[in-house]
Amino acid sequence: YGSSGRPLQYRFGLEPGSKNDAMIRNYIEKHLRPPYSQNKLLIPRNLLQNRQSYTFVASITNFLDETSLDSTTVYAHEDSVPLVTIEGPKTIVVQTTQSFRMRGNAQMPSCLSSVDTALEFTWELISTSPESILSNSFILDPVTRNTRSLFVKAESLLPGVNYTFQLTAAMSYNTTFFASALTVVSCKFGGLLATINGGNRAISVFDTISMDATNSIDFDGSQASSSFGLQFQWSCKTTSGGVCFEDFEGIIPSANGILTIPPGRLVVGTYVFTVTISKEPGPRRSTAFSTLYVLPNNQSHVSIDSLVALKINSKDRIVLNGKIETGCTSVWIQTEGDNVLQYPGLLSTPLNMTSIAFLPNTLYP
C-alpha cells in the first residue's frame, strides 16, 4: 500500500556466485533491522571487486504478508563509465500488432568533466527464446538503433517469442569505456475477434440461410507462428432456448467458416445463431451472435458488415457499410441511444446511401 497506507517491509539480499559474496551479504544483514522500513540500501564501492557481476535482490512485503521480488545486476568496473538503465519493467509485454519504444538513460560519473560526458548509444538484439531463424531475422530500426530510444514497428516481432535487447552507452572520447543494460520483450499471442457477416437480418422461409464467419480476425496477423488455423463451432437456438430444427444431417456441427442451411428447414420465427472461433495456443476464443428473423414472405436481402475491431475510438471517423439488393432503395434509422441521425451535420454521408459515416466525436462511450 506504500506511502498512502500501511507501511511496507523491505529486505535486500545478494545472489551467491560472486567471489566476495559472503562479505557483502554480511554487510547487508548488519544494516537490515526490524521493522524493515528502510527502502534504500547503500553498498560501499570498496566492497565490489572490479570486473565482477553482482545480482542484488529486493523483496517488498505488505501487511497481508504478500511479497513481491525483483533483482538487478551490477557490474563493477575500474574505469569511469556511465550507469545505464532502461525505463520500465525488466520484461515488457507486447503483442505483435503493437508498435512501441524502449527508452534508456545514462547517468555520468561525477568525477568526469563536462567535456568528457558525450555518449554513443547502441541497441542490439542479444538473444531470442525459443530461438528460430524467423525470430533471429528481426532487424533493428536503422533510424533509432544508435539513439537512447529504440523504435520497434508493429508486425516485426513473432508472438510466443521472448527477445532480449541490450543498450550500450560508450564514452565518445574512448569507446572502450562503456556500460550496458538489458531488457526482455515478451511478444504474446494476440486476441481473436469473431464476426458474422451481415449481423442481424430478416429473410424469407424460402431463402437459403448463409451464416459467414470467415472474416473473423486473428490479431496476430500473417506472422502467427501457430500452424493451426481458426476452428469454428456453430449453434442455433430459438428465443425460448429450444433447438432450431431437427438436424439429422449434422449440418450445424459439421459447418466450418460458413454455415449453410437449405430453404424450409426453419419455420417462421426468431433464431439466434452463435459462432465460437478458437485457435491454439490457449486456445484463444471469441464468440459472435446473429439474430435471424424468418418471415413468411419474400424479403429484400439487407445486411450490415461487421466492424473489424475490438474497440472503436470515438475520436475517429466511423463508417458502417450496408449491403442491399440491386434496384432497392435504402434509408438508415437508429433503434437505440441518443438519436444522432436527426443532426445531418454529424454525418458525412446522406441517410439514403448504403454506407453511413459519422464524423469524429459524434458517438460517445
N, C-alpha and C positions, 0 to 999 in steps of 0.2 A: 504493500500500500504506500510505500515511500514516504516522502515528507508530508503528505497530506493526510496520513492515517497513522496506524500503529507502527512503531519503529521496526526496521528490518535488522537481521543479523548478518554480518559479513564475515566470511572466513576466506583465507588465502592459503595457497599451497604451491608446491613445485613438483612437477612430474620427475620421477627418477630417470637417471641416464647421463646427467652431466658429471664432469669429473669432481666437482666440489659441491654436489647437491646436498650432502649432509650438512655442510657448513651453512648454506643458505637456508635450508629447512629449519635448522636450529635458530637462526636469526628470526625467521618468520614466526616460529612458535613463541619466542620470547616477547614478541610485540603484539601478539593476539591475546586479549584479555576479555573476560565476560564484562558487560553483556554483548560484546562483539558489535558495537555500534560504529566502530571505525571503518569508514568506507574507502579509505585510501591507505596504501602501504608503500613507503619509500624504501627501495632496495639500494644500498650504497654501491657505487660503481666499483669500488675496490673488491667487492665480493664476486664480481663477474670476471671470468677469465676470457682473455681475448680469443677470438675465433672459435667461440663456443656458443651453442644454442641452448636457451633455457625456455622451457614451456611452463608458464605460471598459470595457475588455476584459481578461479574465484567462484564462490558459491554465495547465494543470497537466499535467506530463509525468512518466511513471514510467520505471523502468529498462528497460522493454521498448520505449521510445520511443512509447508510446501516449499520445495527447494529448486532453484534454477542454477545451472552450472555453465561456465564459459571459460575459455582459455585463450592465451595469447603467447606467441613465441617471440623471444627477444634474442637477437644475435649480437654478441659483444664484439666490437671492432676497435682496434688500437688507433685508427685514424679518425679524424673528424668527418663524419658522414651524416647526411640528413636522416631524420626519423620519418619514415614513410608509412602512411596509413591509407586505407581505402574506406570511404564512408559507407555506413550501413552495416547490416549483419554480415557474419562471415560467409553465410550461404544465402545467395539471392535466388528467390524462386520466381520463375517467369514461365510464360507459355510461348510457343514458337511464333504465334501471331503478334507478339508484342515487340516493339522497338524500345530500347532503354539505353541509359547511360550509366557508366561506372565512373565515379569521381574520386581521385586520390588527392592527398595532401602531403606536404613535406615540411617538416619543422627543422630549421637550420640550427646547428650548434652555436651557442652564444659566444664561443671563442673566435669565430670567424669574423673577419672584417666584411663590410658591406660589399666590397668589390669582389669578394670571393663567393658570393652566395648564389650565383647564377646556376640553374639546374637544367639538365636534359632528361626528359621523361621518355620512357619506352614501355609499351604494353606488349605482353607475349602470352600466347596460349601454351601453357606448360604441359597439360595432360587432359585426357578425357576418360570417362568411365561410364559404361564399358567402352573400351577402345575399339574403333572401327575405321575403315577407310573413309566412310561418309562423314563421321564426326570430326576426323582429323583434317578434313578438307575445308574447315572454316577459315575464312580469310579476314584478317583484321582490317578495320576501316582505314584506308590509306590517309584520310584527312586528319583523323584524331588519334592514330596509334602512337604518335610521338608528342602527345599533349597529356595533361594530367586527367583529362576527361575522355574516356573511350566511348564512342557511339556504336551500338550493336543494332543493326537493322532487323526488322521482322523477317521471319522465314529463313533466317541464317543459322539457327540452332535446331538440332534434332530433338524431338520430345523423347524423354526417357534417358537422356544423357546428362551427366554432370561435367561441366567444363571448369578447369582450374586456370585462372588468369593471374599473371604476375605483373605488377607495376614496379619499375625500377627508376630511381632518381639518382643520377650521377652528377658529380660536381663538374661544371663546364671546364674549369681550369685544369682538371685532372680526372678523366672519366674512370680511372681505376679506383677512385673513392666513390662508392655508391652504396645504396641500400635498397631493399625490396620489400614488398608486401604482397600477400596472396589473398585471393577471394575465390569462392566457388559459386558458379552459376548453375542452378539445377533447373533444367528445362522440363516442365511437366507436360503430360498429355492434356490437350485442350478438351473442352466440353463438346457435347453433341447438341444439335437443335433439330428436333423432329418437326416437320411441316407436312400438311396435306394440301395439295394444290386445290385452289378454289374455295377452301374454307366451308362454311355453312352454305347450303343451297337447297333449291326445290327442284324436283324432277317429276316426270310422269311415271306411272306404273308400267308404261310401255317402253321406257328407256332402259338401256344398259347402264348399270352403275359402275363407274370407274373412280376408285379412290387411289390417288397417285401420291406416294411419299418419297419419290426418287429425288426430289430437290432438297431433302434433309441434308444437314451440313455437319461435317466433322471439322471443327475449328483448327485441327492440326494441318488441314490442307493437304497438298500433294506430298509433303515431307513426312507424313505419318510413317513411322518405321514398322508399325504392326502390319503383318501380312494378311490379317483378317479384314474382310470388308464389313460393311454395315449389315446387321441382321435385323429383320423386320418381323414383328409379331402383331397380328391384327385381331380385333374383336369387334363385335356388334351387339348392342343391346337396345331394347325398346326403352322409352322413357320410364316405364314401370320396372325395368330391370330384367325383363324376360328376353328370351332368345329372339333374334330377328326372323329366322326361318329354319326349317329342318335341313341342316347342311349335311345330307347323307354323302355328298361327293367330296366333302372336305375342302370346299372352295376357300373358306376363310383361313384355316390353319396352314394350308399349302401355299398361300399367297406370299410373294416376296415384296418388292418395292411397290407394285401396283396390284390392287385388289379389284378384280372384275367379277361382277355378279350379273348373270343374264337377266333379261326382262321377265317380269312376272313373279320373281321369287319373293319380292317384298310387296305386301298389301299396303293400302292407303294408311298412312300413319307417320309418326316421327321416330327416327332412329339415330342413335349416337354411335359413330364409328371411332375406334381408338387404335392408334398405331404406336407401338413402343419400339424404338430403334436402340440397338446396343452394339458395342464394339469393344474388343479387347485392346489394352489391358484394363482390368477392373472387374467386370466390364463396366464401361461408361454407358449411361442410359438417358434417354429423353423420350417424352410422350407428347403426342398431339391428339386433338379431338376434332371431329367434324360432325355437325348435326345435319341430317338429311331429312327433308320433308317430302314424302311421297304423296303426290296428288293424283286424282282420278283422270285429269285431262292433260293433254299435251302442253308442255311448258317450254318457253324460250330458255335456252341454257345461259345462265348468268353465273359468273364466279369472280372472286377477287383473289389475286395472287397473294401468297403468304409473304410476310416480311421476313427477310433472311437476316435477322439479327436478334441477339439475346436481349438487347436493350436499345431503346430509341432515345436519342438526345433531343430534348425539347428545343434546343437552340439550333437544331439542324432543319433544313427543308425536308419535309416528309411527303413522300409520294405513295399513293395507293393505286395499283394498276388493276383495272377490271377487264373482264372479257365477256363479250356478248355475241350472239349470232349475227351474221351478216344480214343487213337490212332492218335490224331492230334499232329503236332509239332507246336512250337510257337517261336516267337522272339520278343523282346521288341524294340520299336522305340520311339523317342521323337518328339513331334509335336510343342512344344513351349519352349522358354527360351534358355539359353546357353546350347549347346549340350554336356552334361556331359557323355553321353553314349559312346563317342568316346575315353574316357580315362578309360580303364579297371582297372587301379589302384585305381579308386574312388569307385569301386564296390567290394562287397564280394561274388557275385554270377555271373555266366555267363549269357549272354543275352538270351540264349535259354531255360532257366528254367521258370517254371510257376510263380515263385516269383523272385523279384529282390530286392536286399538290397544295400543301399547307405551307405558308411562309414560316420562317423561324419564329419561335416563341408564341406560336398560335395554340398549340396543345401543351398542357401542363401536367406534371405528375399528379 
